[in-house]
Amino acid sequence: MLVKLVDLFTFFSVVLRAGTLVFQSFLLGGVVFGLLVARSSPEVSKEAIDRVQSSTWSLLRISAVGLAIVQLLYLYVDSAVLMVTAEIGFDQVVGANFFISGSVVFIAALLTIVVASGNKKFARWALPVLAAIIMGASVMTNHAASRLEGRTLLITFSCIHELAVGFWIGGLPFLVLGLYRAKDPAVQWTVVKRFSPLALASVGALVASGLAMSFKYVGSFTALIGTSYGVMLIAKATMLGGLLVLGGVNFLLIRNTTKEYALPRLRRLIEAEVGIGITVILTAASLTAQPPAVDQISDTLTPAQIFKRFEPRVPRLRYRYITEASGPDARESLVSGKALAYNVDGEPLSARLINYSIESEANHHWMGLVVLAMGLLALLERTGNAPWAKYWPLLLICIAIFIFLQADSECWPVGWKGFWACWIDPESFQHRIAAIVCAAFGIFELRIRRKQEGNNPLALVFPAMCAIGGAVLLTHEHAISNVKESTLVEWSHVPMGVLAVFAGWARWLELRLPEKNRVLASWVWPVCFVFIALILLNYREI
């Protein structure tokens, strides 16, 4: 029980670390947006820019409140885990780097709330100081601060990287809110044109610093594809590529079109940028929870090992369990005298582990068939020749039932584990949350497609649930002691998470963009579903 609780606390620690990075980025972005973008000038309406400034300070205070709350919870969870695992008292935890850093961030966030609520002239010089303190405290606990060689250079790159993320991705929510609150198209256009060069400079700094740190933390192509750190880095880079595409479209709209044409499209594209950007930050949080690839020399997969695991094979659709030769630790088949299956290191697997893998593979393959049907039906509906295909969301409810009953066969109601025992198991907990998300996703989407009402806010439940599901996959953890096996599981789950994120925000754009600009987005998300299904159908554990 103690081990399970520690594992669950560890999972929440990663989630809270992600929340810390998100609110930290918002705080940094809000400070810069308030000082450089939402500023008064003679050429803009004072009333409109005042509304933008008011919304900026309000969102900045909310971000600071969120950072303070998440940081407090983060300190509690990490302190509790350290005290249990290391068997030490609270007085010894207080001196740890993470506790000092977290306390500084917490106090600075509280001061930010006070300063952002007071005199704006004082805030204009005090807020950058507080933001710098939060930035410095955050860097104290990342990979750069723990390196023995090249620490100064890595800390510098890390600061540039986090500042760029804050100024660009962290500033996007303020831009969305500012465009909504301004009302005046002239002020909206001015705000967009002020933010554009800031975003462009941040993108350059983000990419340059990211490449520099990647060379130091990864070191080789084999380490990039052969470690969990490398896989997550690829996912982060892929989503960053999606952000750059959206940012490039925005840049071209600003440079080459009029404000009357650009503004309705910019607002929707920026909404998608915000969602994908937050997911990038969540992925970065998962990276901080793993050792850099260069430190996993003995636990790095080779390209041959990856290909051997994922070479195309016929899906496993039958639960054919093997007979245990001599109890749960049996290593060899009585018939052939040879091991039935091996792990990635060539070690023979027990009958119990083989049966577990057989069940897991069959579960994923059945899910793959359902998701494939969903994607194909959505594509068929898109052609306009099969109106009945709009009922494909019913399949999501089937997925939810399947996850709840079969994903953890040891759990209630079909297994021997009790109801609450399953909820405190980290992996089972994540599976059941995914089932709830799927059911809600299916119910809302089916209602929307049946009513076919324009501008129905409930229509946004589908892309939101899809994007959230992708984010969950990107932070999903499995209790696997073999590091290489864990990396192979990441190679299945992480691409699906990225595709789910892209699918969700493509559907969002289909609903939110002007009708004549929806065509591309309307095809992207069903295609993403098809690719997710193909990954599921080739999922392997042995």
C-alpha positions in Angstrom: 0.0 0.0 0.0 2.8 2.4 0.9 4.5 1.8 -2.5 1.3 2.5 -4.3 0.8 5.8 -2.4 4.3 6.9 -3.1 3.8 6.1 -6.9 0.5 8.1 -6.9 2.2 11.0 -5.1 5.0 10.8 -7.7 2.4 11.1 -10.5 0.8 14.1 -8.9 4.3 15.6 -8.4 4.8 15.6 -12.2 1.3 17.1 -12.8 1.9 19.8 -10.2 5.3 20.5 -11.8 3.5 20.9 -15.1 1.0 23.3 -13.4 3.9 25.3 -12.0 5.5 25.7 -15.4 2.2 26.7 -17.0 1.4 29.4 -14.5 5.0 30.6 -14.4 4.9 31.0 -18.2 1.6 32.9 -17.9 3.0 35.2 -15.2 6.1 36.0 -17.3 4.0 36.5 -20.4 1.5 38.7 -18.5 4.3 41.0 -17.2 5.8 41.5 -20.7 2.4 41.8 -22.3 1.2 44.4 -19.8 4.4 46.5 -20.1 5.1 46.3 -23.8 1.9 45.4 -25.6 -1.0 46.7 -23.6 0.4 50.2 -23.3 -1.3 53.5 -24.0 -0.4 55.6 -27.0 -1.9 58.6 -28.8 -2.9 56.6 -31.9 -5.2 54.2 -30.1 -8.5 54.6 -28.3 -7.9 55.2 -24.6 -11.1 53.5 -23.5 -10.3 50.4 -25.6 -6.7 50.1 -24.4 -7.8 50.6 -20.8 -10.0 47.6 -21.2 -7.1 45.6 -22.5 -4.9 46.8 -19.6 -7.6 45.9 -17.1 -8.0 42.4 -18.5 -4.2 41.9 -18.6 -3.8 42.8 -14.9 -6.7 40.6 -13.9 -5.4 37.6 -15.8 -1.9 38.3 -14.3 -3.3 38.2 -10.8 -5.2 34.9 -11.6 -1.9 33.4 -12.9 -0.1 34.5 -9.8 -2.8 32.9 -7.6 -2.6 29.7 -9.6 1.2 29.6 -9.3 1.0 30.1 -5.6 -1.6 27.4 -5.1 0.1 24.9 -7.3 3.5 25.6 -5.8 2.2 25.1 -2.3 0.7 21.7 -3.3 3.9 20.8 -5.1 5.9 21.5 -1.9 3.6 19.4 0.2 3.6 16.4 -2.2 7.4 16.4 -2.8 8.1 16.9 0.9 5.7 14.0 1.8 7.3 11.7 -0.8 10.9 12.5 0.4 10.0 12.1 4.0 8.4 8.7 3.4 11.0 7.3 1.0 14.1 8.7 2.7 12.7 8.3 6.2 13.7 11.8 7.3 12.0 14.6 9.2 10.5 17.8 8.0 13.5 19.8 9.4 15.8 18.0 7.0 13.5 18.6 4.0 13.5 22.4 4.6 17.1 22.6 3.5 16.6 20.8 0.2 17.0 22.8 -3.1 13.4 22.0 -4.2 12.0 23.4 -1.0 14.0 26.6 -1.0 13.2 27.2 -4.7 9.5 26.4 -4.2 9.3 28.7 -1.2 10.9 31.6 -3.1 8.4 31.1 -6.0 5.5 30.9 -3.6 6.4 34.1 -1.8 7.2 35.9 -5.1 3.8 34.8 -6.5 2.0 36.2 -3.5 3.9 39.5 -3.8 2.9 39.6 -7.5 -0.7 39.4 -6.6 -0.3 42.4 -4.2 1.8 44.4 -6.6 -0.5 43.8 -9.6 -3.5 45.0 -7.5 -1.9 48.3 -6.5 -0.3 51.3 -8.0 0.5 50.7 -11.7 3.6 53.0 -11.7 5.1 51.0 -8.9 4.1 47.7 -10.6 6.0 48.6 -13.8 9.3 48.2 -12.1 8.4 45.8 -9.3 6.8 43.1 -11.5 9.9 42.5 -13.7 11.9 42.1 -10.5 9.5 39.5 -9.1 9.4 37.8 -12.5 13.2 37.6 -12.5 13.2 36.1 -9.0 10.6 33.5 -10.0 12.7 32.7 -13.1 15.9 32.3 -11.1 14.3 30.1 -8.4 12.8 27.9 -11.1 16.2 27.3 -12.7 17.6 26.1 -9.4 15.8 22.7 -9.7 16.1 21.9 -13.4 18.6 19.7 -15.2 21.0 22.6 -15.9 21.6 23.3 -12.2 22.4 19.7 -11.5 25.1 19.3 -14.2 28.8 19.1 -13.2 30.2 20.3 -16.5 29.1 23.4 -18.5 26.7 24.4 -15.8 26.9 28.1 -16.4 26.3 27.8 -20.1 23.4 25.4 -19.6 21.8 27.6 -17.0 22.1 30.5 -19.4 20.4 28.6 -22.2 17.8 27.3 -19.8 16.9 30.8 -18.7 16.7 32.0 -22.3 14.5 29.0 -23.1 12.0 29.5 -20.3 11.9 33.3 -20.9 11.1 32.7 -24.6 8.4 30.2 -23.7 6.9 32.7 -21.2 7.1 35.7 -23.6 5.5 33.8 -26.5 3.3 31.0 -25.2 2.7 32.6 -21.9 1.7 35.8 -23.6 -0.8 34.2 -26.0 -3.7 33.9 -23.4 -3.3 37.6 -22.7 -3.4 38.3 -26.4 -6.6 36.3 -26.8 -8.3 38.1 -23.9 -7.0 41.5 -25.1 -8.5 41.0 -28.5 -11.8 40.0 -26.9 -11.9 42.9 -24.5 -10.7 45.6 -26.9 -13.8 45.5 -29.2 -12.3 48.3 -31.3 -10.7 46.7 -34.5 -8.1 49.5 -34.7 -6.9 48.7 -31.1 -7.0 44.9 -31.8 -4.8 45.4 -34.8 -2.4 47.6 -32.9 -2.1 45.0 -30.1 -1.5 42.2 -32.6 1.2 44.1 -34.5 2.9 44.9 -31.2 2.9 41.3 -30.0 4.1 39.9 -33.4 7.8 41.0 -33.2 7.9 39.9 -29.6 6.7 36.5 -30.6 9.0 36.3 -33.5 12.1 37.1 -31.4 10.9 34.6 -28.7 10.6 31.9 -31.3 14.1 32.4 -32.5 15.5 32.4 -29.0 13.4 29.3 -28.1 14.6 27.3 -31.1 18.2 28.3 -30.7 18.4 27.6 -27.0 16.4 24.4 -27.4 18.8 23.0 -30.0 21.8 24.0 -27.9 20.5 22.2 -24.8 19.4 19.1 -26.9 22.9 18.6 -28.1 24.2 18.6 -24.6 21.4 16.5 -23.0 21.0 14.0 -25.8 24.3 13.7 -27.6 23.5 11.3 -30.4 20.7 10.1 -32.7 20.7 6.7 -31.0 20.1 8.4 -27.6 17.4 10.6 -29.2 15.3 7.6 -30.3 16.5 5.1 -27.7 15.5 6.9 -24.4 12.3 8.2 -22.9 13.9 11.6 -22.6 14.6 11.6 -26.4 11.1 10.4 -27.2 9.5 13.2 -25.2 11.9 15.6 -26.8 10.7 14.5 -30.2 7.1 15.0 -29.1 7.9 18.5 -27.8 9.7 19.4 -31.0 6.8 18.0 -33.2 4.2 20.1 -31.3 6.5 23.1 -31.5 6.6 22.6 -35.2 2.8 22.7 -35.2 2.9 26.0 -33.3 5.4 27.4 -35.8 3.0 26.6 -38.6 0.2 28.4 -36.9 2.5 31.3 -36.0 3.7 31.5 -39.6 0.1 31.7 -40.8 -0.6 34.5 -38.3 2.5 36.3 -39.4 1.5 36.1 -43.1 -2.0 37.3 -42.2 -0.6 40.3 -40.4 1.9 41.2 -43.1 -0.2 40.5 -46.3 -3.8 41.1 -45.5 -6.1 43.8 -44.1 -7.2 43.9 -40.5 -10.8 43.2 -41.6 -9.8 39.9 -43.1 -7.1 38.9 -40.7 -8.7 39.6 -37.2 -11.5 37.0 -37.3 -9.0 34.3 -38.3 -6.2 35.5 -36.0 -8.3 35.1 -32.9 -9.2 31.5 -33.7 -5.7 30.5 -34.7 -4.3 32.0 -31.6 -6.8 30.0 -29.5 -5.3 26.8 -31.0 -1.8 28.1 -30.4 -2.7 28.6 -26.7 -3.9 25.0 -26.4 -0.9 23.4 -28.2 1.5 25.7 -26.3 0.2 24.6 -22.9 0.6 21.0 -24.0 4.2 21.7 -25.0 4.8 23.1 -21.5 3.2 19.9 -20.0 5.6 17.8 -22.1 8.5 19.9 -20.9 7.4 19.1 -17.3 7.6 15.4 -18.1 11.1 15.9 -19.5 12.2 17.5 -16.2 11.1 14.3 -14.4 13.4 12.1 -16.4 17.2 12.0 -16.5 18.8 13.4 -19.7 19.5 10.9 -22.4 23.3 11.2 -22.1 23.0 9.8 -18.6 21.3 6.6 -19.7 24.1 5.0 -21.7 23.4 1.5 -20.5 19.6 1.9 -20.8 19.5 3.2 -24.4 17.7 1.2 -27.0 19.3 0.5 -30.4 17.4 1.2 -33.6 17.3 -2.6 -34.2 15.6 -3.2 -30.8 13.0 -0.6 -31.6 12.3 -2.1 -35.1 12.1 -5.6 -33.7 9.4 -4.6 -31.2 7.4 -2.6 -33.7 7.8 -4.5 -37.0 4.2 -4.9 -38.5 2.4 -8.0 -37.3 -1.1 -9.3 -37.4 -3.2 -7.8 -34.5 -3.8 -10.0 -31.5 -7.6 -10.2 -31.1 -7.9 -13.4 -29.0 -6.9 -13.7 -25.3 -4.8 -16.8 -25.7 -3.1 -17.2 -22.3 -0.3 -19.8 -21.9 -0.4 -22.5 -19.2 2.0 -21.8 -16.4 4.5 -24.6 -16.4 5.4 -24.6 -12.7 3.8 -21.7 -11.0 3.8 -17.9 -11.7 7.6 -17.8 -12.1 7.9 -20.5 -14.7 10.5 -19.5 -17.3 10.4 -22.2 -20.0 7.9 -24.1 -22.0 7.4 -27.8 -21.1 6.9 -28.6 -24.8 9.9 -27.0 -26.4 12.3 -26.5 -23.5 12.8 -22.9 -24.7 11.6 -19.6 -23.3 8.3 -18.5 -24.8 9.1 -14.8 -24.9 11.9 -12.4 -24.0 12.1 -8.8 -22.9 14.1 -6.3 -24.8 17.4 -7.3 -23.1 16.9 -10.9 -24.2 15.9 -12.2 -20.7 13.2 -14.9 -20.6 9.8 -13.8 -19.3 7.7 -15.6 -16.8 4.4 -17.1 -17.7 2.7 -14.5 -15.6 4.3 -11.6 -17.4 3.7 -13.2 -20.8 0.0 -13.5 -20.0 -0.1 -9.9 -18.8 1.4 -8.7 -22.1 -1.0 -10.9 -24.1 -4.0 -9.2 -22.4 -2.5 -5.7 -22.8 -1.8 -6.2 -26.5 -5.2 -7.6 -27.2 -6.8 -4.7 -25.3 -4.9 -2.2 -27.4 -5.7 -4.0 -30.6 -9.4 -4.1 -29.9 -9.3 -0.4 -29.1 -7.4 0.1 -32.4 -10.3 -1.4 -34.4 -12.8 0.9 -32.7 -10.7 4.0 -33.2 -10.1 3.0 -36.8 -13.9 2.7 -37.3 -14.3 6.2 -35.7 -11.7 7.8 -38.0 -13.1 6.2 -41.2 -16.7 7.0 -40.3 -15.7 10.6 -39.6 -14.0 10.8 -43.0 -17.0 9.2 -44.6 -19.2 11.9 -43.0 -16.9 14.6 -44.2 -17.6 13.5 -47.9 -21.3 14.4 -47.4 -22.4 11.1 -48.9 -23.2 9.2 -45.6 -25.2 11.3 -43.1 -25.6 8.2 -40.9 -21.9 8.2 -40.2 -22.4 11.2 -37.9 -23.3 8.8 -35.1 -19.7 7.6 -34.8 -19.4 9.1 -31.3 -21.4 6.1 -30.0 -18.2 4.2 -30.4 -16.6 6.4 -27.7 -19.0 5.1 -25.1 -18.1 1.6 -26.1 -14.4 2.5 -25.6 -15.2 3.9 -22.1 -17.0 0.7 -21.1 -14.1 -1.4 -22.5 -11.5 0.6 -20.6 -13.4 0.3 -17.3 -13.9 -3.5 -17.6 -10.9 -4.8 -19.5 -8.0 -2.4 -19.2 -7.3 -3.5 -15.7 -8.7 -7.0 -15.4 -7.6 -7.4 -11.8 -9.8 -4.5 -10.7 -13.4 -4.2 -9.7 -16.0 -5.1 -11.1 -14.3 -8.1 -13.0 -11.2 -8.6 -10.9 -10.2 -9.4 -7.3 -9.1 -5.9 -6.4 -11.6 -3.7 -4.6 -13.1 -0.5 -6.0 -11.0 2.0 -4.0 -7.8 -0.1 -4.3 -8.0 0.4 -8.0 -8.3 4.2 -7.7 -5.1 4.5 -5.7 -3.1 2.5 -8.2 -1.5 5.1 -10.5 -1.9 3.2 -13.7 -5.5 2.1 -13.0 -6.3 5.6 -11.8 -5.2 7.1 -15.2 -7.1 4.4 -17.1 -10.3 5.1 -15.3 -10.0 8.9 -15.7 -9.5 8.2 -19.5 -12.7 6.1 -19.5 -14.7 9.0 -17.9 -13.2 11.4 -20.4 -14.2 9.1 -23.3 -17.7 8.7 -22.1 -18.2 12.5 -21.6 -16.6 13.1 -25.0 -19.0 10.7 -26.7 -22.2 12.0 -25.1 -21.5 15.6 -25.8 -20.4 15.1 -29.4 -23.4 12.9 -30.2 -25.8 15.6 -28.8 -24.1 18.2 -30.9 -24.2 16.2 -34.1 -27.9 15.4 -33.6 -28.9 19.0 -33.0 -26.6 20.5 -35.7 -26.9 24.0 -34.1 -24.6 26.7 -35.2 -22.3 28.4 -32.7 -23.2 25.9 -30.0 -20.6 26.1 -27.2 -21.1 22.4 -26.4 -19.6 21.6 -29.8 -16.2 22.6 -28.3 -16.4 19.7 -25.8 -15.1 17.2 -28.4 -11.9 19.1 -29.3 -11.3 19.9 -25.6 -11.7 16.3 -24.5 -9.5 15.1 -27.4 -6.8 17.6 -26.5 -7.0 16.8 -22.8 -6.8 13.0 -23.6 -3.6 13.7 -25.6 -2.1 15.6 -22.8 -2.9 12.8 -20.4 -1.1 10.3 -22.7 1.9 12.6 -22.8 2.1 12.6 -19.0 0.9 9.0 -18.6 3.2 6.8 -16.5 3.6 3.1 -16.3 5.1 1.2 -13.4 7.8 -0.6 -15.4 11.1 -1.2 -13.7 13.0 -2.0 -16.9 14.0 1.3 -18.4 14.2 0.1 -21.9 10.8 -1.5 -21.8 9.4 1.7 -20.5 10.9 3.6 -23.4 9.3 1.1 -25.9 5.9 1.8 -24.2 6.6 5.6 -24.6 7.2 4.9 -28.4 3.6 3.7 -28.6 1.8 6.2 -26.3 3.6 9.5 -27.0 2.9 9.6 -30.8 -0.8 8.9 -30.0 -0.8 11.7 -27.5 0.7 14.1 -30.1 -1.8 13.0 -32.7 -4.7 13.4 -30.2 -3.6 17.0 -29.4 -3.4 17.9 -33.2 -6.8 16.2 -33.8 -8.5 18.2 -31.0 -7.2 21.6 -32.1 -7.9 20.8 -35.7 -11.5 20.1 -34.8 -11.5 23.3 -32.7 -10.4 25.3 -35.8 -13.0 23.6 -37.9 -15.7 24.9 -35.6 -14.2 28.4 -34.9 -12.7 29.6 -38.2 -14.9 31.3 -40.8 -16.7 28.7 -42.8 -14.6 29.1 -46.0 -11.4 28.5 -44.1 -12.4 25.2 -42.4 -11.7 22.7 -45.1 -8.2 21.7 -44.2 -8.9 21.4 -40.5 -12.0 19.3 -41.1 -9.8 16.6 -42.8 -6.9 16.8 -40.4 -8.6 15.4 -37.3 -10.2 12.3 -38.8 -6.8 11.4 -40.4 -5.2 11.8 -37.0 -7.7 9.3 -35.6 -6.8 6.8 -38.4 -3.1 7.1 -37.5 -3.8 6.7 -33.8 -5.7 3.5 -34.7 -2.8 2.1 -36.8 -0.5 2.7 -33.8 -2.9 0.9 -31.5 -3.2 -2.1 -33.9 0.6 -2.5 -33.9 1.1 -2.0 -30.2 3.5 -4.6 -28.7 4.9 -5.6 -25.3 6.6 -8.9 -26.2 
